[in-house]
Amino acid sequence: MPMSIEEMKKNLQELRLMGMAESFEARALQANQGHLAFLDAFSMLLQDEVDRNKSAVSQRRFKRSGLEERKAMDDFDWKFNPQIPKKECFELLTLKFIQQGEDALLLGHPGTGKSHIAQVIVLQATDRGYNVIYREAHKLFNEMFEATQFKSAKKLHDSYVKADLLVIDDLFLRKSTHPDAADVLQEIIMDRYSAKKSTFITSNRVVEDWGKCLGDNVVASAILDRVMHHSHFLKFSGKSWRLKESASRMLEKGKEKN
């Protein structure tokens, strides 16, 4: 006895073919009305399943990356700071630097868009199937410190090293750096360099200040030697976009009060 549409949907769900289950009724209606031949309808059902799986996998990669919001390059206001290296940013967006095991270093004034570009690239890389880890620098150091307390530092370190792309955002943004920051950063960078994995770093500190920030000039030199060896080095300058937005909000509030 033929199954009903509801029974077929239930069986698809039990088989965990959720993409097919979700579109089954619509595809069946198309076929019944003569708009689709059986093989065409079945082909579309299979594609629905493939598309859903790809979307689910991409979403899991996004969540594992540590990124909290999705940013697009279209949202970036290139006219606000026209001296920002637009061509080089779009070249990074092709992700060729990940394929070639190269690094990227974005340095410049706060609020000029370094983190925005980094987060756009993280999203693009996760969508393309890369294993990406995104961390603000202070969170990375805190995670390693906590992992050390719980005897799981090696496991966490290995996850940082094995990622296709590791993004360390806002390095040295905070005045005080974690006491173990120099050792933690050196080990991660050197191991990723040996593994030919891409590391993407943003910072508002010029490289000449890194030794002072880490409290160790020798370690800073070793880190920079690896990062700069095969690196895309981009300088960001200009006005702060965040200050502009803040000023705009204050102006709007002032107008509302008046």
C-alpha positions as a printed NumPy array, in Angstrom:
array([[  0.   ,   0.   ,   0.   ],
       [  1.482,   3.376,  -1.026],
       [  2.535,   5.698,   1.776],
       [  0.941,   9.078,   2.287],
       [  2.933,  12.258,   1.903],
       [  3.087,  12.637,   5.682],
       [  4.364,   9.066,   6.081],
       [  7.045,   9.632,   3.446],
       [  8.098,  12.875,   5.126],
       [  8.303,  11.084,   8.476],
       [ 10.467,   8.338,   6.972],
       [ 12.765,  10.907,   5.419],
       [ 13.109,  12.568,   8.821],
       [ 13.911,   9.225,  10.468],
       [ 16.602,   8.719,   7.836],
       [ 17.845,  12.21 ,   8.719],
       [ 17.279,  13.45 ,   5.176],
       [ 15.991,  16.744,   6.495],
       [ 16.548,  18.721,   3.304],
       [ 14.392,  16.275,   1.356],
       [ 11.791,  16.135,   4.123],
       [ 11.427,  19.915,   4.21 ],
       [ 10.862,  20.304,   0.463],
       [  9.154,  16.946,  -0.23 ],
       [  5.598,  18.234,  -0.161],
       [  6.36 ,  21.118,  -2.534],
       [  8.252,  18.853,  -4.957],
       [  5.453,  16.264,  -4.841],
       [  2.897,  18.969,  -5.638],
       [  4.99 ,  20.161,  -8.581],
       [  5.209,  16.595,  -9.919],
       [  1.495,  15.855,  -9.388],
       [  0.499,  18.99 , -11.255],
       [  2.577,  17.868, -14.189],
       [  5.174,  20.576, -13.846],
       [  7.988,  18.1  , -13.167],
       [  8.821,  14.647, -14.435],
       [  9.641,  12.066, -11.746],
       [ 13.404,  12.158, -12.359],
       [ 13.407,  15.947, -12.371],
       [ 11.511,  16.067,  -9.073],
       [ 13.817,  13.458,  -7.546],
       [ 16.881,  15.323,  -8.783],
       [ 15.631,  18.504,  -7.137],
       [ 14.956,  16.644,  -3.886],
       [ 18.521,  15.362,  -3.879],
       [ 19.809,  18.887,  -4.521],
       [ 17.65 ,  20.188,  -1.666],
       [ 19.328,  17.67 ,   0.637],
       [ 22.821,  18.541,  -0.592],
       [ 22.167,  22.28 ,  -0.183],
       [ 20.837,  21.838,   3.339],
       [ 23.829,  19.733,   4.357],
       [ 26.255,  22.271,   2.944],
       [ 24.482,  25.056,   4.789],
       [ 24.492,  23.104,   8.051],
       [ 28.181,  22.249,   7.733],
       [ 29.016,  25.872,   6.928],
       [ 27.04 ,  27.034,   9.966],
       [ 28.902,  24.589,  12.229],
       [ 32.25 ,  25.83 ,  10.911],
       [ 31.115,  29.408,  11.536],
       [ 30.158,  28.631,  15.15 ],
       [ 33.412,  26.754,  15.771],
       [ 35.419,  29.704,  14.441],
       [ 34.411,  31.841,  17.423],
       [ 33.093,  34.661,  15.275],
       [ 29.935,  36.167,  16.751],
       [ 28.54 ,  38.109,  13.804],
       [ 28.581,  37.969,  10.032],
       [ 30.137,  40.957,   8.309],
       [ 30.267,  41.658,   4.591],
       [ 32.732,  43.583,   2.479],
       [ 29.777,  45.52 ,   1.045],
       [ 29.251,  47.059,   4.49 ],
       [ 32.718,  48.616,   4.473],
       [ 32.835,  52.347,   3.715],
       [ 35.906,  52.726,   1.521],
       [ 35.241,  56.421,   0.937],
       [ 35.579,  57.292,   4.637],
       [ 39.303,  56.449,   4.618],
       [ 40.281,  56.342,   0.93 ],
       [ 43.941,  55.6  ,   1.734],
       [ 43.102,  52.129,   3.089],
       [ 44.588,  49.465,   0.742],
       [ 41.35 ,  48.343,  -0.958],
       [ 42.991,  46.295,  -3.714],
       [ 45.085,  44.321,  -1.218],
       [ 42.046,  43.672,   1.002],
       [ 40.101,  42.192,  -1.902],
       [ 43.132,  40.104,  -2.821],
       [ 43.063,  38.61 ,   0.683],
       [ 39.362,  37.897,   0.191],
       [ 40.237,  35.493,  -2.636],
       [ 41.816,  33.324,   0.11 ],
       [ 44.797,  32.465,  -2.083],
       [ 47.034,  33.307,   0.865],
       [ 45.502,  30.385,   2.798],
       [ 46.066,  27.996,  -0.093],
       [ 49.698,  29.093,  -0.238],
       [ 50.254,  29.012,   3.529],
       [ 50.977,  32.735,   3.714],
       [ 50.283,  35.121,   6.596],
       [ 48.595,  38.516,   6.776],
       [ 49.438,  41.403,   9.064],
       [ 47.138,  44.409,   9.276],
       [ 48.517,  47.33 ,  11.289],
       [ 47.112,  50.769,  11.851],
       [ 45.04 ,  53.212,  13.811],
       [ 42.101,  51.999,  15.93 ],
       [ 38.709,  52.144,  14.258],
       [ 40.002,  52.123,  10.681],
       [ 38.494,  48.752,   9.77 ],
       [ 41.164,  46.13 ,  10.424],
       [ 38.86 ,  43.91 ,  12.475],
       [ 36.054,  44.309,   9.942],
       [ 38.276,  43.036,   7.133],
       [ 39.517,  40.178,   9.316],
       [ 35.975,  39.092,  10.159],
       [ 34.857,  39.258,   6.526],
       [ 37.724,  36.955,   5.605],
       [ 36.845,  34.553,   8.432],
       [ 33.292,  34.297,   7.109],
       [ 34.481,  33.808,   3.546],
       [ 36.915,  31.093,   4.623],
       [ 34.331,  29.169,   6.659],
       [ 31.929,  29.318,   3.71 ],
       [ 34.675,  27.916,   1.486],
       [ 35.192,  24.939,   3.792],
       [ 38.282,  26.015,   5.72 ],
       [ 38.747,  25.262,   9.404],
       [ 39.097,  28.737,  10.922],
       [ 39.683,  29.976,  14.462],
       [ 39.019,  33.624,  15.239],
       [ 40.073,  35.061,  18.601],
       [ 40.556,  38.509,  19.998],
       [ 44.093,  38.416,  21.373],
       [ 43.207,  38.808,  25.059],
       [ 40.69 ,  35.966,  24.807],
       [ 43.258,  33.685,  23.204],
       [ 45.719,  34.313,  26.039],
       [ 43.002,  33.809,  28.65 ],
       [ 41.941,  30.533,  27.039],
       [ 45.503,  29.246,  27.099],
       [ 45.913,  30.278,  30.751],
       [ 42.699,  28.496,  31.747],
       [ 43.655,  25.42 ,  29.722],
       [ 46.976,  25.313,  31.556],
       [ 45.144,  25.26 ,  34.891],
       [ 43.012,  22.334,  33.714],
       [ 45.94 ,  20.437,  32.146],
       [ 44.502,  20.796,  28.629],
       [ 46.918,  23.374,  27.227],
       [ 48.447,  20.985,  24.672],
       [ 45.049,  20.077,  23.248],
       [ 44.092,  23.74 ,  22.886],
       [ 47.5  ,  24.648,  21.466],
       [ 47.177,  21.865,  18.883],
       [ 43.75 ,  23.145,  17.827],
       [ 45.249,  26.589,  17.229],
       [ 48.103,  25.113,  15.234],
       [ 46.015,  22.748,  13.087],
       [ 43.452,  25.335,  11.942],
       [ 43.746,  26.283,   8.267],
       [ 43.506,  29.909,   9.318],
       [ 44.099,  31.428,  12.749],
       [ 42.985,  35.04 ,  13.181],
       [ 44.379,  36.94 ,  16.171],
       [ 42.491,  40.207,  16.327],
       [ 43.528,  43.395,  18.158],
       [ 46.902,  42.152,  19.359],
       [ 48.256,  44.502,  22.083],
       [ 45.012,  46.474,  22.209],
       [ 44.974,  46.27 ,  25.998],
       [ 47.607,  48.122,  28.009],
       [ 48.502,  45.099,  30.119],
       [ 49.486,  41.892,  28.359],
       [ 49.101,  38.478,  29.941],
       [ 52.347,  37.418,  31.719],
       [ 52.658,  34.318,  29.511],
       [ 51.677,  36.099,  26.299],
       [ 55.184,  36.075,  24.823],
       [ 55.668,  32.327,  25.275],
       [ 52.122,  31.461,  24.169],
       [ 52.294,  33.603,  21.028],
       [ 55.78 ,  32.409,  20.121],
       [ 54.863,  28.732,  20.379],
       [ 51.707,  29.132,  18.328],
       [ 53.338,  31.246,  15.613],
       [ 56.432,  29.067,  15.298],
       [ 54.439,  25.824,  15.153],
       [ 52.047,  27.253,  12.572],
       [ 55.006,  28.513,  10.55 ],
       [ 56.515,  25.019,  10.557],
       [ 53.155,  23.535,   9.551],
       [ 52.785,  26.146,   6.758],
       [ 49.451,  27.307,   8.13 ],
       [ 48.175,  30.846,   7.593],
       [ 48.008,  33.297,  10.48 ],
       [ 46.148,  36.593,  10.232],
       [ 46.991,  39.276,  12.825],
       [ 45.563,  42.757,  13.346],
       [ 47.114,  45.29 ,  15.699],
       [ 47.257,  49.036,  16.317],
       [ 50.886,  48.72 ,  17.408],
       [ 53.754,  49.191,  14.959],
       [ 56.138,  46.246,  14.825],
       [ 58.858,  48.292,  16.56 ],
       [ 56.678,  48.266,  19.704],
       [ 56.086,  44.513,  19.836],
       [ 59.155,  43.801,  21.949],
       [ 58.038,  46.303,  24.546],
       [ 54.456,  44.984,  24.494],
       [ 55.613,  41.399,  24.986],
       [ 58.348,  42.335,  27.432],
       [ 60.89 ,  40.407,  25.373],
       [ 62.632,  41.808,  22.277],
       [ 64.151,  38.452,  21.315],
       [ 60.793,  36.666,  21.317],
       [ 59.158,  39.546,  19.432],
       [ 61.878,  39.357,  16.766],
       [ 61.396,  35.592,  16.424],
       [ 57.63 ,  36.013,  16.029],
       [ 57.946,  38.808,  13.478],
       [ 60.597,  36.883,  11.556],
       [ 58.091,  34.067,  10.95 ],
       [ 55.027,  36.227,  10.387],
       [ 56.776,  38.572,   7.95 ],
       [ 58.581,  35.87 ,   5.958],
       [ 55.651,  35.095,   3.643],
       [ 53.23 ,  37.839,   4.555],
       [ 50.728,  40.305,   3.186],
       [ 51.537,  43.472,   5.117],
       [ 48.775,  46.082,   5.021],
       [ 48.838,  49.476,   6.729],
       [ 45.582,  51.138,   7.77 ],
       [ 45.529,  54.865,   8.443],
       [ 42.96 ,  57.587,   8.722],
       [ 40.062,  58.511,  10.966],
       [ 38.206,  56.224,  13.33 ],
       [ 34.927,  54.914,  11.941],
       [ 33.732,  54.073,  15.457],
       [ 34.293,  57.668,  16.617],
       [ 32.375,  58.906,  13.58 ],
       [ 29.434,  56.62 ,  14.408],
       [ 29.542,  57.676,  18.048],
       [ 29.522,  61.349,  17.102],
       [ 26.603,  60.742,  14.733],
       [ 24.586,  59.031,  17.471],
       [ 25.266,  61.865,  19.901],
       [ 24.176,  64.391,  17.27 ],
       [ 20.934,  62.489,  16.663],
       [ 20.202,  62.342,  20.39 ],
       [ 20.817,  66.066,  20.624],
       [ 18.318,  66.7  ,  17.815],
       [ 15.721,  64.483,  19.516],
       [ 16.033,  66.436,  22.781],
       [ 15.591,  69.713,  20.963]])
